[in-house]
Amino acid sequence: MPIDPIPSQFVLPDPDDADGDVIAVGADLVPGTLLQAYRKGMFPMNLPDGHLGWWSPVERAIIPLKGLHISRSLRQSCRRYRVSVDADFEGVIYGCADPGRREDGWITEEFVEAYIQLHRLGWAHSIEVWDDEGAMAGGLYGVAIGGLFAGESMFHDARDASKVALVHLVVVMSQGGGRLFDVQWQTPHLQSLGAVVIGRKAYLDLLPEALDGPDPFVSAHHVDSL
């Protein structure tokens, strides 16, 4: 079960009445601050000037658990790889942070260390996808609080590997009572998998019930595959 961290010394504002996507600037990335932010519907990402920003997008996107789009080729890919949960969180987050795979470079070493600490407390989780030779082919990570999973990033080194990780995450959530899969912003990639824009207000309306739901990762190592 997740371990509660020391409460944050900062009080982040609620995003309800904010005008734009950035709700606050500053604070820190300790576990207590991170969890406070997710419970209020925010997540951290540095601003272009390097300062730490707390975001709650006006055009918030989610993947409905019953609305995942799985093509025939993706279903075949799901059978080709082996998938695990929390087997190598550090490998996944460093895979997502690798500047050779990403151009934006927003996952700095400070972010890596913060989420590894959150993982050790039982709040951050990873899905790993492995090829036939036992090498990590892709994965994703994010934060789970009750029935909320806030996806942070994913990567792939082989075809469909990140998509396979996402499919397995939806299986984990569906079988474990998960309620809300947050993907932050809509992208063409996520839209092809069933992501929809519901907006910040609708997201904040859904959030309290999701936070009160069961944690699907308690039994995540025993879920059925597709």
KEKE-3310 file (N, C-alpha, C; in steps of 0.2 Angstrom, whole numbers, plus 5000, padded with zeros to 4 digits):
npx = (5004:5002:5013:5010:5018:5028:5018:5017:5026:5020:5006:4996:4986:4969:4963:4951:4946:4955:4963:4971:4982:4992:4993:5000:5017:5033:5037:5040:5047:5044:5037:5025:5021:5019:5009:4998:4996:4992:4980:4973:4971:4981:4998:5016:5027:5041:5042:5045:5055:5062:5057:5048:5032:5015:5002:4986:4977:4966:4960:4958:4962:4957:4957:4944:4940:4932:4933:4944:4953:4958:4967:4967:4981:4987:4982:4988:5001:5001:5001:5013:5023:5030:5023:5025:5023:5028:5041:5053:5055:5064:5071:5061:5057:5069:5070:5060:5064:5076:5086:5089:5077:5067:5063:5059:5064:5059:5059:5068:5083:5080:5066:5066:5072:5063:5051:5055:5057:5043:5038:5045:5038:5026:5017:5019:5019:5024:5023:5030:5037:5043:5054:5057:5070:5072:5074:5070:5057:5049:5038:5028:5024:5017:5006:4997:4982:4971:4957:4962:4973:4986:4994:5010:5022:5028:5037:5045:5055:5053:5041:5025:5026:5025:5011:5006:5010:5001:4988:4989:4989:4976:4969:4974:4968:4954:4951:4955:4946:4949:4945:4948:4957:4969:4977:4982:4985:4978:4984:4988:4992:4987:4974:4971:4970:4959:4958:4950:4944:4939:4939:4944:4935:4925:4934:4939:4927:4925:4936:4935:4927:4935:4947:4943:4941:4945:4962:4970:4982:4985:4982:4989:4998:4992:4983:4973:4979:4976)
npy = (4994:5012:5024:5037:5053:5066:5080:5094:5109:5119:5127:5124:5133:5131:5125:5129:5142:5147:5156:5152:5138:5136:5136:5139:5144:5139:5132:5115:5098:5088:5073:5076:5088:5085:5075:5083:5091:5083:5078:5090:5091:5095:5095:5094:5103:5110:5128:5137:5146:5139:5139:5130:5125:5123:5114:5114:5109:5119:5112:5098:5081:5064:5046:5036:5022:5012:5016:5013:5011:4998:4992:4979:4976:4981:4973:4961:4964:4965:4952:4949:4954:4953:4959:4969:4975:4988:4982:4988:5002:5013:5011:5013:5027:5033:5029:5036:5049:5050:5060:5057:5051:5061:5077:5088:5087:5089:5081:5082:5078:5081:5079:5066:5060:5064:5057:5044:5044:5045:5034:5024:5026:5021:5027:5031:5022:5010:5003:4990:4984:4970:4963:4948:4944:4949:4962:4979:4985:4996:5007:5015:5028:5034:5042:5035:5038:5032:5028:5035:5037:5046:5049:5051:5050:5041:5028:5021:5008:4999:4993:4998:4996:5006:5008:4995:4995:5005:4999:4988:4995:5000:4988:4984:4995:4993:4980:4982:4991:5004:5022:5034:5039:5049:5059:5071:5081:5081:5072:5068:5054:5049:5051:5042:5031:5032:5043:5057:5075:5083:5094:5106:5109:5098:5088:5091:5089:5076:5071:5070:5058:5049:5049:5044:5030:5013:5007:5002:4996:4988:4975:4973:4965:4954:4954:4950:4947:4953)
npz = (5000:4997:5005:5015:5012:5021:5024:5012:5012:5005:4999:4986:4974:4970:4954:4948:4944:4936:4923:4912:4906:4915:4933:4944:4949:4954:4971:4975:4971:4980:4987:4995:4989:4976:4977:4982:4972:4961:4967:4967:4953:4945:4937:4937:4926:4918:4914:4899:4903:4912:4925:4938:4934:4937:4931:4924:4911:4901:4890:4894:4893:4892:4893:4890:4900:4894:4881:4874:4859:4850:4837:4824:4821:4833:4842:4839:4841:4855:4859:4855:4864:4880:4896:4910:4927:4937:4937:4933:4936:4936:4924:4915:4917:4914:4901:4895:4898:4890:4880:4867:4862:4864:4860:4867:4880:4893:4905:4917:4926:4939:4939:4936:4948:4958:4954:4955:4969:4973:4967:4975:4987:4984:4975:4962:4946:4934:4918:4909:4894:4886:4874:4864:4867:4880:4882:4886:4877:4877:4887:4900:4912:4927:4939:4953:4962:4972:4962:4951:4938:4933:4919:4914:4905:4890:4881:4866:4859:4850:4837:4841:4855:4866:4864:4867:4881:4886:4883:4891:4904:4904:4905:4918:4925:4922:4927:4940:4946:4943:4939:4932:4919:4916:4903:4901:4889:4873:4859:4842:4842:4854:4852:4842:4849:4857:4865:4872:4873:4887:4894:4907:4918:4917:4920:4933:4940:4939:4946:4961:4964:4957:4965:4977:4973:4972:4972:4958:4957:4967:4965:4953:4948:4944:4934:4920:4903:4886)
capx = (5000:5006:5015:5009:5024:5027:5014:5020:5026:5017:4998:4995:4980:4964:4963:4944:4944:4961:4962:4975:4984:4997:4990:5005:5024:5037:5036:5046:5044:5044:5031:5019:5019:5017:5002:4994:4995:4987:4973:4969:4970:4987:5004:5021:5031:5044:5040:5051:5061:5065:5054:5043:5025:5009:4998:4979:4975:4959:4958:4960:4961:4957:4955:4939:4942:4928:4933:4950:4953:4963:4966:4969:4988:4989:4980:4993:5007:5000:5003:5020:5027:5029:5022:5026:5021:5033:5047:5059:5052:5069:5072:5055:5057:5075:5069:5055:5068:5081:5085:5089:5070:5063:5066:5057:5068:5056:5060:5075:5086:5076:5060:5067:5073:5056:5046:5058:5055:5036:5038:5047:5033:5020:5012:5021:5020:5027:5022:5036:5036:5049:5054:5059:5077:5072:5076:5064:5055:5045:5034:5025:5024:5012:5004:4990:4979:4964:4955:4965:4980:4988:4999:5016:5025:5029:5042:5045:5061:5051:5034:5019:5028:5021:5004:5005:5010:4995:4983:4989:4987:4969:4967:4975:4963:4947:4950:4956:4942:4951:4940:4949:4964:4971:4982:4984:4983:4976:4989:4985:4994:4982:4967:4970:4969:4953:4958:4945:4945:4933:4940:4946:4929:4923:4939:4939:4921:4926:4941:4934:4925:4940:4952:4940:4940:4950:4969:4970:4989:4986:4982:4990:5003:4988:4978:4973:4981:4972)
capy = (5000:5018:5027:5044:5057:5072:5085:5099:5116:5124:5126:5126:5135:5127:5127:5130:5148:5150:5158:5148:5131:5136:5138:5142:5144:5138:5126:5110:5092:5083:5069:5079:5093:5081:5072:5088:5094:5078:5078:5096:5091:5098:5091:5099:5104:5117:5133:5139:5150:5135:5139:5125:5127:5118:5114:5110:5112:5120:5107:5092:5075:5058:5040:5032:5015:5008:5019:5012:5009:4993:4989:4972:4975:4982:4967:4956:4967:4964:4945:4948:4956:4952:4965:4968:4981:4990:4978:4992:5009:5018:5010:5016:5034:5035:5028:5042:5055:5050:5065:5054:5049:5066:5084:5093:5087:5091:5076:5083:5074:5083:5076:5058:5059:5065:5052:5038:5044:5044:5026:5020:5027:5017:5031:5031:5016:5009:4997:4988:4980:4967:4959:4941:4943:4951:4969:4983:4988:5002:5007:5021:5028:5039:5042:5032:5040:5029:5026:5040:5036:5052:5047:5056:5049:5034:5028:5014:5007:4994:4995:4997:4994:5010:5007:4989:4997:5008:4994:4984:4999:5000:4982:4985:4999:4990:4974:4984:4996:5011:5026:5040:5039:5056:5059:5078:5084:5077:5072:5063:5047:5047:5052:5036:5026:5034:5049:5063:5081:5084:5101:5106:5109:5091:5084:5092:5086:5068:5069:5068:5051:5044:5049:5039:5024:5008:5008:4996:4993:4984:4968:4974:4960:4948:4955:4946:4950:4953)
capz = (5000:4997:5011:5015:5014:5025:5020:5008:5015:5001:4998:4979:4973:4966:4947:4946:4941:4933:4916:4907:4908:4921:4939:4949:4948:4960:4975:4974:4968:4985:4986:4997:4985:4970:4978:4983:4965:4957:4970:4965:4946:4942:4937:4936:4920:4918:4909:4894:4906:4917:4932:4939:4933:4939:4925:4923:4905:4899:4886:4897:4889:4896:4889:4894:4900:4889:4874:4870:4852:4849:4830:4824:4822:4840:4846:4837:4845:4862:4860:4853:4869:4887:4899:4918:4931:4942:4937:4932:4935:4934:4917:4911:4917:4910:4894:4893:4898:4885:4875:4860:4860:4864:4858:4872:4886:4900:4910:4919:4932:4945:4939:4937:4955:4961:4953:4958:4976:4973:4966:4981:4992:4981:4972:4955:4944:4927:4914:4905:4888:4884:4868:4865:4870:4887:4882:4887:4871:4878:4893:4902:4920:4930:4947:4954:4968:4972:4955:4946:4935:4929:4914:4913:4899:4888:4875:4863:4855:4845:4835:4845:4862:4870:4864:4871:4888:4887:4883:4898:4909:4904:4908:4925:4928:4922:4932:4947:4949:4941:4936:4928:4916:4913:4898:4901:4883:4867:4853:4837:4844:4859:4849:4838:4854:4860:4870:4871:4876:4891:4897:4914:4922:4918:4923:4940:4942:4939:4950:4968:4964:4955:4970:4982:4971:4974:4969:4954:4957:4973:4962:4946:4945:4943:4929:4914:4897:4881)
cpx = (5004:5007:5014:5016:5022:5023:5019:5020:5022:5010:4997:4988:4975:4964:4956:4943:4950:4959:4965:4977:4988:4994:4994:5012:5028:5036:5042:5043:5045:5038:5025:5017:5016:5010:4997:4991:4990:4980:4969:4968:4975:4993:5010:5025:5034:5042:5046:5057:5064:5062:5049:5036:5020:5003:4991:4976:4968:4956:4960:4958:4961:4956:4950:4941:4938:4929:4940:4950:4959:4962:4969:4977:4990:4988:4986:5000:5007:5002:5010:5025:5025:5028:5022:5024:5026:5039:5054:5057:5058:5071:5067:5056:5064:5074:5064:5059:5074:5081:5086:5082:5066:5066:5064:5061:5065:5057:5067:5077:5082:5069:5061:5068:5067:5051:5049:5056:5048:5035:5039:5042:5026:5015:5013:5022:5022:5024:5027:5034:5042:5049:5056:5065:5077:5074:5070:5063:5051:5041:5031:5025:5019:5011:4997:4988:4972:4963:4958:4972:4981:4995:5004:5019:5026:5034:5042:5052:5059:5043:5029:5020:5025:5014:5002:5005:5003:4989:4983:4987:4979:4966:4968:4969:4956:4946:4951:4951:4944:4945:4942:4957:4965:4977:4985:4982:4982:4982:4986:4987:4989:4975:4966:4969:4963:4952:4953:4946:4939:4933:4941:4940:4926:4928:4939:4932:4921:4931:4940:4932:4931:4945:4949:4939:4946:4957:4970:4977:4990:4986:4985:4995:4999:4983:4979:4976:4976:4973)
cpy = (5006:5021:5034:5048:5062:5077:5091:5105:5121:5122:5129:5128:5130:5129:5129:5136:5151:5151:5154:5141:5131:5139:5141:5141:5143:5132:5121:5103:5086:5079:5072:5084:5090:5078:5077:5091:5089:5078:5084:5096:5095:5093:5096:5098:5111:5121:5134:5142:5146:5135:5133:5128:5121:5119:5111:5113:5113:5115:5100:5086:5069:5052:5036:5025:5010:5011:5018:5009:5004:4990:4982:4971:4976:4976:4961:4958:4965:4956:4944:4949:4953:4958:4964:4975:4982:4986:4982:4999:5014:5017:5013:5024:5037:5034:5034:5049:5056:5055:5063:5052:5055:5073:5089:5093:5089:5087:5077:5078:5075:5079:5068:5056:5059:5060:5045:5038:5042:5037:5022:5021:5023:5021:5032:5024:5016:5003:4996:4983:4977:4963:4952:4939:4946:4958:4973:4987:4995:5002:5014:5022:5034:5038:5040:5035:5037:5026:5030:5037:5042:5050:5052:5056:5042:5034:5021:5014:5001:4996:4993:4996:4999:5009:5000:4991:5000:5004:4990:4988:5000:4994:4982:4989:4996:4985:4976:4989:5003:5015:5031:5039:5045:5056:5066:5082:5079:5078:5067:5056:5045:5047:5045:5030:5027:5039:5054:5069:5082:5091:5100:5105:5101:5087:5085:5090:5079:5066:5067:5060:5047:5044:5044:5032:5019:5009:5001:4992:4989:4976:4968:4969:4953:4949:4951:4950:4949:4946)
cpz = (5000:5004:5010:5017:5019:5021:5017:5013:5011:5000:4991:4978:4969:4959:4944:4942:4938:4925:4911:4910:4914:4927:4944:4946:4954:4964:4974:4972:4973:4985:4989:4993:4979:4971:4979:4976:4961:4960:4969:4957:4942:4941:4935:4929:4920:4913:4905:4898:4911:4924:4932:4938:4935:4934:4926:4917:4904:4895:4888:4894:4894:4891:4893:4894:4896:4882:4871:4864:4851:4842:4830:4824:4829:4844:4845:4841:4852:4864:4858:4859:4876:4891:4907:4921:4936:4942:4936:4931:4933:4926:4913:4911:4913:4903:4891:4893:4893:4880:4868:4857:4860:4863:4863:4878:4892:4906:4912:4924:4938:4945:4939:4944:4959:4960:4955:4966:4977:4972:4972:4987:4990:4977:4964:4952:4936:4925:4909:4900:4886:4878:4869:4868:4877:4887:4882:4880:4871:4885:4894:4910:4921:4937:4948:4961:4968:4965:4950:4944:4931:4925:4913:4907:4897:4882:4872:4859:4850:4843:4840:4853:4867:4870:4868:4879:4890:4887:4889:4904:4909:4906:4915:4928:4928:4927:4939:4950:4947:4938:4932:4925:4912:4909:4897:4895:4877:4862:4848:4839:4849:4857:4845:4843:4858:4865:4867:4875:4880:4894:4904:4919:4923:4921:4931:4943:4943:4945:4957:4968:4962:4961:4976:4980:4973:4969:4965:4954:4963:4970:4955:4943:4943:4938:4923:4908:4892:4877)
residu = (MET:PRO:ILE:ASP:PRO:ILE:PRO:SER:GLN:PHE:VAL:LEU:PRO:ASP:PRO:ASP:ASP:ALA:ASP:GLY:ASP:VAL:ILE:ALA:VAL:GLY:ALA:ASP:LEU:VAL:PRO:GLY:THR:LEU:LEU:GLN:ALA:TYR:ARG:LYS:GLY:MET:PHE:PRO:MET:ASN:LEU:PRO:ASP:GLY:HIS:LEU:GLY:TRP:TRP:SER:PRO:VAL:GLU:ARG:ALA:ILE:ILE:PRO:LEU:LYS:GLY:LEU:HIS:ILE:SER:ARG:SER:LEU:ARG:GLN:SER:CYS:ARG:ARG:TYR:ARG:VAL:SER:VAL:ASP:ALA:ASP:PHE:GLU:GLY:VAL:ILE:TYR:GLY:CYS:ALA:ASP:PRO:GLY:ARG:ARG:GLU:ASP:GLY:TRP:ILE:THR:GLU:GLU:PHE:VAL:GLU:ALA:TYR:ILE:GLN:LEU:HIS:ARG:LEU:GLY:TRP:ALA:HIS:SER:ILE:GLU:VAL:TRP:ASP:ASP:GLU:GLY:ALA:MET:ALA:GLY:GLY:LEU:TYR:GLY:VAL:ALA:ILE:GLY:GLY:LEU:PHE:ALA:GLY:GLU:SER:MET:PHE:HIS:ASP:ALA:ARG:ASP:ALA:SER:LYS:VAL:ALA:LEU:VAL:HIS:LEU:VAL:VAL:VAL:MET:SER:GLN:GLY:GLY:GLY:ARG:LEU:PHE:ASP:VAL:GLN:TRP:GLN:THR:PRO:HIS:LEU:GLN:SER:LEU:GLY:ALA:VAL:VAL:ILE:GLY:ARG:LYS:ALA:TYR:LEU:ASP:LEU:LEU:PRO:GLU:ALA:LEU:ASP:GLY:PRO:ASP:PRO:PHE:VAL:SER:ALA:HIS:HIS:VAL:ASP:SER:LEU)
# end
